[in-house]
């Protein structure tokens, strides 16, 4: 996950973890943005906020903003438009913007559909925070789901939305995540990055109560390095 700051007209500076997949970092650089690599996701967030304060720029969070959340909500509406009878929508959880938007949209459009989320063992701030009753700092470990890794902004609006609107949160292991990525390639001929495949991992591992249900799983990204994908497959 990258943090973006807009300054000086249309100039975009993106702060990203240096260990993010090369395919993500190269795409950011190719777009013309200034790419600043940071030790990890938490450092990227911190430096981006400092940049915004120092330069008078606009800090753009990938999840903690009403417009970002509203944009994500259109995914839920598209799913309902295509499949009105869906019982469960399974969504990856990183900072919570994607699942917050989908959950709010579903609440307003369907009384029968519930939203379930999935985190990874290496980084599960919502699971830990909900257990504690508040946002807590966690130790983030390396994970294939780099797009979900990192602590929550202490001021994020997504924590309360997820706690209120999401029916269940599952947590998957790295082994389950690798199996899901390989399974998506083998059975669907699709490439899903680690962050995108956590929903599949949770269903395959029986981590969610979806037996006999009509289930839609959000595959939220395909940015995975070729070498990593080859090893997994």
N, C-alpha and C positions, 0 to 999 in steps of 0.2 A: 504494500500500500504506500502511496506517495503523498506527500503534503505539498500543496501548491500555494504560491504567493504571487499575486498579480501586482506589478508595480510599473510606473512610467508608461502609461498608455496600455498597450497590449502585450508588453513584455511579461513572460511567465517564467518564474523560477520554481523548480520542483525539487523538493528535498525528499530523498528516498534512501532506504537502507542499502548500504553498499553490497550486501549479500543477496539482494533481490535477484531474481532470474535475469540473465543478460538480455533476454528477449524483451523484458519490460524496460530496462534501462536504455537499451539501444533505441527502442521506439520513442521514448521520451526525448532523447537527444535528437533523433531524426525529425521530430516535430518542430524543432527550432527553439525549444525551451532551454533555459539554463538549468543544467542538472547538477545538483549538489549531493554527493554521496555522504551518508552519515553512518556511524557505527551500527545503529539499529533503528527500529521504528520510533521508539520513544525519543531518541535524540533528534530524529527528523522532525517530529512534531515540535519539539522545544525550539530548535533552530529556526523553523519556519515562523513560529510566533514571534521570536526575537527579531527576525528580519522584518516582519510586518510592522512591529512597534518602532523599530529603528528607522525604517525607510518611509513610513507613512503609507505602506502598501496594504492591500486587502488580503487577509489570510483566508484561504479556502480549505475548510476541513472536508475530508472525504466522507464524513458521516454526520458531524455535529452541526447541522444547519437545516432549518425547516424546508428550504428549497431543495436541498439534496435529498431529504427524506421524501418530500412530495414527488420528486422525479422517480425515485425508486418505487413509489406506490403504483405507478402506471404498469409495472410488471404484473402486480397482482390483478389489476383490472384486465390486462390482456389475457391472463390465464383464465379468468372467469368468463371472458368473452368467448374463448375457444372451448372451454369445458365448464359450463355452469354447474355441473353436478359433482365437481371435485370435492372430496371430503377433507383432504389434508394437503397443505402446501409446505414443503420442506425447504428451508432457506439457510444458507451459511451465515454465521455470525462472526464478524470481526469487531468493528466499532459500533455496529448495530444500526447503521443508517439504512441498509438494504432491507433488513427484516422489519424495522420500524415502519418504513413506508408501506411495505406489502401488508403488514398486519393492520395498519390503520385503514388502508384502502379496503381490505377484506371485511373489516368490521362494519364499514359503511355500506357495503354492497351485498353481503351474504350473511345470513344467520346460521347457515349450516356448515360453513367451511372454517376449519381452524388452521392456525399457522404454528409450525414447530420449527425450532432452530437447532443448529449443530455447531459446536465448537470443537477444537482439538485439545487433547490433553496438554500439549506443550504451551498453550495459551488460551485459558478459559476464564477471562475476567468476569463475564456475566454469571457463569455458574458459581464462582467463588463469591462474587458480590451479592447475588441473591441469597446465598446461604448466610452471609453476614448481615444482610439487610441494608447494605450501603456499598458504594464503590470502594473497592480495596485495591491496593497495589499487589501485583503478582510477579513471580519470577518467570520471565518468558524464556522458553527453551527453543532450540532450533526445530523447525518444522517444515515439511513440504508445503504446508498451507501458509506460505509467507504473507499472503494477502490478508490473512486473519490475525497475524501475530502482533502483539503489542498491548500496552496498558491503555485504559480508557482515559480520555480527558476528564479530569475531576468535575468539570462543569457540563459534561455532555447531557443533552436532553434525551438521549436514546435509552439510558438505563431505566428510567421510570416507564418509558413506553414499552420496552421489552418486558419488564416485570409485570406490567398490567395486561398487555395484549397477546403475549406469546404463551401458548398452552403448555409447551414442554420444550426443554433444552436437553439435547443429548451431547455426549462427549465421545469422540472417537480417537483411537490410537494411530500412530504413524503406520503400523502394519496394516490396519484396516483401511487407511487412506491409500496406501500403495495398491492394495487389492482393488479398491474402487476405481482408481485411475486406470489400471490395467483392464478391468472389467468393462469400463465405458469404451475403451478403444476396441476391445475384442467383440463386444456385443452390439455396440451402437455406431462403431466407426467414427467416433467423435474424440477430440482431444480436449480434456478438461484439466486445468491446473489443480494443484492441491486444494486451494481455497474453493474452487468450483466443485470439487468432487466430494466434499464432506457429507453432503446430503445423501449421496449414493452410498457412501461408507456406512452411515448410520442405519440406513434401511437394510443393506446387505448383512450387517452385523446384528440386526434385531434390536437396535438401541431405541427404536421408536415404536409406539403402539399403533401400527398401521395395518395389521392383519385384517383382510377383508375390506379394506378401504380403497377408495379411488385416490391415488396419490400423485401429485405433481412435484417434481424435484427441480429446483432452480440450479442450473449449471452456470455459475456466474463468471467464468473466465477460462481462457485457453492459453494463457501465457506461461508456458513451461519450456525450459531449455531442452533442446533435442537430446543432449547427452543424458539428462535426468530421466526423460521419458523412455529412452532406449533401455536404460538400466531397469526401470520399473517393469516395462513390458517383457 
